[in-house]
Amino acid sequence: MGESAVFLKGERIDLVVKNIEHIQTYHKWVNDAVVRTYISVELPVTLEVIKKEWFPDEIEEKSVWLEIWHKEDQLPIGMIGFFQISNIHRRAEIGIFIGEPEYWGKGIGPEAINLMLDYGFNTLNYRKIIASVNAPNTRSLGMCKKAGFIEEGRQKEMDFIDGKWTDIILIAIFKKDRKGE
Ligand SMILES: CC(C)(COP(=O)(O)OP(=O)(O)OC[C@H]1O[C@@H](n2cnc3c(N)ncnc32)[C@H](O)[C@@H]1OP(=O)(O)O)[C@@H](O)C(=O)NCCC(=O)NCCS
């Protein structure tokens, strides 16, 4: 699959600009029953919606999403981004999913998170980056805590996932607390 413009360079992955030619792959990811469990996709997503929302005619400044490109395998494997961006309060929420489950558990998520935190703090000048993680999503929570996120709160029984009510854990990291800052 054709590589897009590299935006942030990593070791095993690069974070590249979204590519309309990969839209069928994006469509597969967000509709996949395993992948969509913890990313708040409960209803089918059409190609048209992805085209409209992921490739708007005008550049909007409330979010910035990049594709995770696996360098050795030359494949797009997921997405990572900031949304709910506030330039006044210098903060944003971070979201990530690896759309190909065979790439889970190999440390790719942590590499992508670290690239994005560097970008958020050192280029976009954010002061605080937040995330919301479903309590049963121990892999995501473990990854974020390892990257330096700290729990700030818990919303009780917010979501109904796989037949169970689940809490949402609110986590955050400040620039000043980032390793090496
Ligand atoms: C969440 C996700 C991005 C994590 O990326 P990943 O590459 O699979 O992450 P890894 O499993 O390599 O784990 C990262 C770290 O989290 C920790 N971790 C992993 N599984 C864990 C678990 N079950 N419990 C506690 N900590 C765990 C480990 O510290 C691990 O680092 P280490 O193995 O180097 O010690 C990815 O699995 C994914 O896209 N899942 C589906 C969508 C999703 O849940 N997105 C997040 C929504 S908030």
The ligand as an SDF file (V2000), in Angstrom:
LIG
                    3D

 48 50  0  0  0  0  0  0  0  0999 V2000
   -4.5420    0.1020   23.3000 C   0  0  0  0  0  0  0  0  0  0  0  0
   -3.4740   -0.0920   22.2140 C   0  0  0  0  0  0  0  0  0  0  0  0
   -3.2930    1.2140   21.4650 C   0  0  0  0  0  0  0  0  0  0  0  0
   -2.1690   -0.4690   22.9350 C   0  0  0  0  0  0  0  0  0  0  0  0
   -1.1240   -0.5980   22.0050 O   0  0  0  0  0  0  0  0  0  0  0  0
   -0.1990   -1.9040   22.0080 P   0  0  0  0  0  0  0  0  0  0  0  0
    0.8630   -1.7000   21.0260 O   0  0  0  0  0  0  0  0  0  0  0  0
   -1.0940   -3.0890   21.8170 O   0  0  0  0  0  0  0  0  0  0  0  0
    0.3840   -1.8300   23.4860 O   0  0  0  0  0  0  0  0  0  0  0  0
    1.2010   -2.9990   24.2470 P   0  0  0  0  0  0  0  0  0  0  0  0
    0.3350   -4.1940   24.5200 O   0  0  0  0  0  0  0  0  0  0  0  0
    2.4410   -3.2270   23.5220 O   0  0  0  0  0  0  0  0  0  0  0  0
    1.3840   -2.4560   25.7160 O   0  0  0  0  0  0  0  0  0  0  0  0
    1.8680   -1.2820   26.1600 C   0  0  0  0  0  0  0  0  0  0  0  0
    2.1900   -1.3680   27.6380 C   0  0  0  0  0  0  0  0  0  0  0  0
    0.9860   -1.4320   28.4020 O   0  0  0  0  0  0  0  0  0  0  0  0
    1.1540   -2.3330   29.4820 C   0  0  0  0  0  0  0  0  0  0  0  0
    0.1730   -3.3980   29.3490 N   0  0  0  0  0  0  0  0  0  0  0  0
   -0.1130   -4.1500   28.2810 C   0  0  0  0  0  0  0  0  0  0  0  0
   -1.1160   -5.0010   28.5530 N   0  0  0  0  0  0  0  0  0  0  0  0
   -1.4530   -4.7720   29.8380 C   0  0  0  0  0  0  0  0  0  0  0  0
   -2.4360   -5.3040   30.6960 C   0  0  0  0  0  0  0  0  0  0  0  0
   -3.2770   -6.2710   30.2840 N   0  0  0  0  0  0  0  0  0  0  0  0
   -2.5050   -4.8320   31.9690 N   0  0  0  0  0  0  0  0  0  0  0  0
   -1.6820   -3.8470   32.3880 C   0  0  0  0  0  0  0  0  0  0  0  0
   -0.7350   -3.2870   31.6030 N   0  0  0  0  0  0  0  0  0  0  0  0
   -0.6360   -3.7420   30.3450 C   0  0  0  0  0  0  0  0  0  0  0  0
    2.5260   -2.8180   29.4660 C   0  0  0  0  0  0  0  0  0  0  0  0
    3.2510   -2.0210   30.3640 O   0  0  0  0  0  0  0  0  0  0  0  0
    2.9790   -2.5880   28.0590 C   0  0  0  0  0  0  0  0  0  0  0  0
    4.2980   -2.2600   27.9640 O   0  0  0  0  0  0  0  0  0  0  0  0
    5.4550   -3.3780   28.0840 P   0  0  0  0  0  0  0  0  0  0  0  0
    4.8910   -4.6410   27.4910 O   0  0  0  0  0  0  0  0  0  0  0  0
    6.5640   -2.7950   27.2840 O   0  0  0  0  0  0  0  0  0  0  0  0
    5.7180   -3.4790   29.5510 O   0  0  0  0  0  0  0  0  0  0  0  0
   -3.8690   -1.2170   21.2260 C   0  0  0  0  0  0  0  0  0  0  0  0
   -3.8650   -2.4550   21.8780 O   0  0  0  0  0  0  0  0  0  0  0  0
   -5.2090   -0.9700   20.5590 C   0  0  0  0  0  0  0  0  0  0  0  0
   -5.2800   -0.2660   19.5790 O   0  0  0  0  0  0  0  0  0  0  0  0
   -6.3150   -1.5450   21.0990 N   0  0  0  0  0  0  0  0  0  0  0  0
   -7.6610   -1.3830   20.5320 C   0  0  0  0  0  0  0  0  0  0  0  0
   -8.2190    0.0450   20.5770 C   0  0  0  0  0  0  0  0  0  0  0  0
   -8.0900    0.6880   21.9360 C   0  0  0  0  0  0  0  0  0  0  0  0
   -8.3780    0.0900   22.9500 O   0  0  0  0  0  0  0  0  0  0  0  0
   -7.6640    1.9600   21.9360 N   0  0  0  0  0  0  0  0  0  0  0  0
   -7.4860    2.7390   23.1490 C   0  0  0  0  0  0  0  0  0  0  0  0
   -8.7460    3.3770   23.5910 C   0  0  0  0  0  0  0  0  0  0  0  0
   -8.5160    4.3090   25.0890 S   0  0  0  0  0  0  0  0  0  0  0  0
  1  2  1  0
  2  3  1  0
  2  4  1  0
  2 36  1  0
  4  5  1  0
  5  6  1  0
  6  7  2  0
  6  8  1  0
  6  9  1  0
  9 10  1  0
 10 11  2  0
 10 12  1  0
 10 13  1  0
 13 14  1  0
 14 15  1  0
 15 16  1  0
 15 30  1  0
 16 17  1  0
 17 18  1  0
 17 28  1  0
 18 19  1  0
 18 27  1  0
 19 20  2  0
 20 21  1  0
 21 22  1  0
 21 27  2  0
 22 23  1  0
 22 24  2  0
 24 25  1  0
 25 26  2  0
 26 27  1  0
 28 29  1  0
 28 30  1  0
 30 31  1  0
 31 32  1  0
 32 33  2  0
 32 34  1  0
 32 35  1  0
 36 37  1  0
 36 38  1  0
 38 39  2  0
 38 40  1  0
 40 41  1  0
 41 42  1  0
 42 43  1  0
 43 44  2  0
 43 45  1  0
 45 46  1  0
 46 47  1  0
 47 48  1  0
M  END
$$$$
